[in-house]
Amino acid sequence: MLTVGHLEIFATWAGDLDGWTRQATDRGPMTQADWQLIDELLLGLALVNNGVASPAYARVLDARIAAAVADEAAHRALLALPARLSRHGV
């Protein structure tokens, strides 16, 4: 399950898995599988938010997000992540 902590780590490294893998000294609870899941969910959100996904895909994505996050705080943090990353030029 993705927590706010996972999403904070992802945001701190601006989605740079390679940089995190090479340079992070304390990886905490984050795994590469968690990182990849966040990446996949963000891609899905981009498709939906840009209007290029079907309504059926959006429903599946919503269900996948609900199953992947630990709580409502993590859900809100995931939905806010694209805006945070865009401020970093990602």
The 8 nearest C-alpha neighbors of each residue, nearest first, counted from 0:
[[1, 69, 67, 68, 2, 66, 33, 70],
 [0, 2, 68, 69, 67, 5, 73, 3],
 [1, 3, 4, 73, 5, 69, 68, 0],
 [2, 4, 73, 6, 5, 7, 76, 72],
 [5, 3, 7, 2, 6, 8, 1, 28],
 [6, 4, 2, 8, 3, 7, 29, 1],
 [5, 7, 9, 3, 8, 4, 10, 2],
 [8, 6, 10, 4, 9, 5, 11, 3],
 [7, 9, 11, 5, 6, 10, 4, 12],
 [10, 8, 6, 14, 12, 7, 11, 13],
 [11, 9, 13, 7, 12, 8, 6, 14],
 [12, 10, 8, 13, 9, 7, 14, 6],
 [11, 13, 10, 9, 14, 15, 19, 8],
 [14, 12, 10, 11, 15, 84, 9, 89],
 [13, 15, 9, 12, 16, 10, 38, 84],
 [16, 14, 18, 12, 17, 13, 19, 9],
 [17, 15, 19, 18, 14, 20, 34, 12],
 [16, 18, 20, 19, 15, 21, 22, 14],
 [19, 17, 21, 15, 20, 16, 22, 12],
 [18, 20, 23, 16, 22, 17, 21, 15],
 [21, 19, 17, 18, 22, 16, 23, 31],
 [22, 20, 18, 19, 17, 23, 16, 24],
 [21, 23, 19, 18, 20, 24, 17, 25],
 [24, 22, 19, 25, 26, 20, 21, 18],
 [23, 25, 22, 26, 21, 19, 20, 27],
 [26, 24, 27, 23, 22, 28, 29, 19],
 [25, 27, 29, 23, 24, 28, 30, 19],
 [26, 28, 25, 29, 30, 5, 4, 8],
 [27, 29, 26, 30, 5, 4, 33, 25],
 [30, 28, 27, 5, 26, 33, 31, 34],
 [31, 29, 33, 32, 34, 28, 26, 27],
 [30, 32, 34, 33, 35, 29, 16, 20],
 [31, 33, 35, 30, 34, 36, 29, 37],
 [34, 32, 36, 30, 31, 35, 29, 37],
 [35, 33, 31, 37, 32, 36, 38, 30],
 [34, 36, 38, 32, 37, 33, 31, 39],
 [37, 35, 33, 39, 38, 34, 40, 32],
 [38, 36, 40, 34, 35, 39, 41, 33],
 [37, 39, 35, 41, 36, 40, 34, 42],
 [40, 38, 36, 42, 41, 37, 35, 43],
 [39, 41, 43, 37, 42, 38, 36, 44],
 [42, 40, 44, 38, 43, 39, 37, 45],
 [43, 41, 45, 39, 40, 44, 38, 46],
 [42, 44, 40, 46, 41, 45, 47, 39],
 [43, 45, 41, 47, 46, 42, 48, 40],
 [46, 44, 48, 42, 43, 47, 49, 41],
 [45, 47, 43, 49, 51, 44, 52, 48],
 [46, 48, 52, 44, 50, 49, 45, 51],
 [49, 47, 45, 50, 46, 44, 51, 52],
 [48, 50, 46, 47, 51, 45, 52, 44],
 [49, 51, 47, 48, 52, 46, 53, 45],
 [52, 50, 46, 49, 47, 53, 48, 45],
 [53, 51, 47, 46, 50, 56, 54, 57],
 [52, 54, 56, 55, 57, 51, 47, 50],
 [53, 55, 57, 56, 58, 52, 47, 59],
 [56, 54, 58, 53, 57, 59, 52, 60],
 [55, 57, 59, 53, 58, 54, 60, 52],
 [56, 58, 54, 60, 55, 59, 61, 47],
 [59, 57, 61, 55, 60, 56, 54, 62],
 [60, 58, 56, 62, 61, 57, 63, 55],
 [59, 61, 63, 57, 62, 58, 56, 64],
 [62, 60, 58, 64, 63, 59, 57, 65],
 [63, 61, 65, 59, 60, 64, 66, 58],
 [62, 64, 60, 66, 61, 65, 67, 59],
 [63, 65, 67, 61, 66, 62, 60, 68],
 [66, 64, 62, 63, 67, 68, 61, 74],
 [65, 67, 63, 64, 68, 62, 0, 69],
 [68, 66, 64, 0, 65, 1, 63, 69],
 [69, 67, 1, 0, 70, 73, 65, 74],
 [68, 70, 0, 2, 1, 73, 67, 71],
 [71, 69, 73, 72, 68, 74, 2, 65],
 [70, 72, 74, 73, 75, 69, 68, 76],
 [73, 71, 75, 74, 70, 76, 3, 2],
 [72, 74, 3, 76, 2, 70, 71, 75],
 [75, 73, 71, 77, 72, 76, 68, 70],
 [74, 76, 78, 72, 73, 77, 71, 79],
 [77, 75, 73, 79, 74, 78, 80, 72],
 [76, 78, 80, 74, 79, 75, 73, 6],
 [77, 79, 75, 76, 80, 74, 81, 44],
 [80, 78, 76, 77, 82, 81, 75, 83],
 [79, 81, 83, 77, 82, 78, 76, 84],
 [82, 80, 84, 83, 79, 85, 78, 41],
 [81, 83, 85, 84, 80, 79, 86, 78],
 [84, 82, 80, 86, 81, 85, 79, 87],
 [83, 85, 81, 87, 89, 86, 82, 13],
 [86, 84, 88, 89, 82, 87, 83, 81],
 [85, 87, 84, 83, 88, 82, 89, 81],
 [88, 86, 84, 85, 89, 13, 83, 82],
 [87, 89, 85, 86, 84, 13, 83, 82],
 [88, 85, 84, 87, 13, 86, 14, 81]]
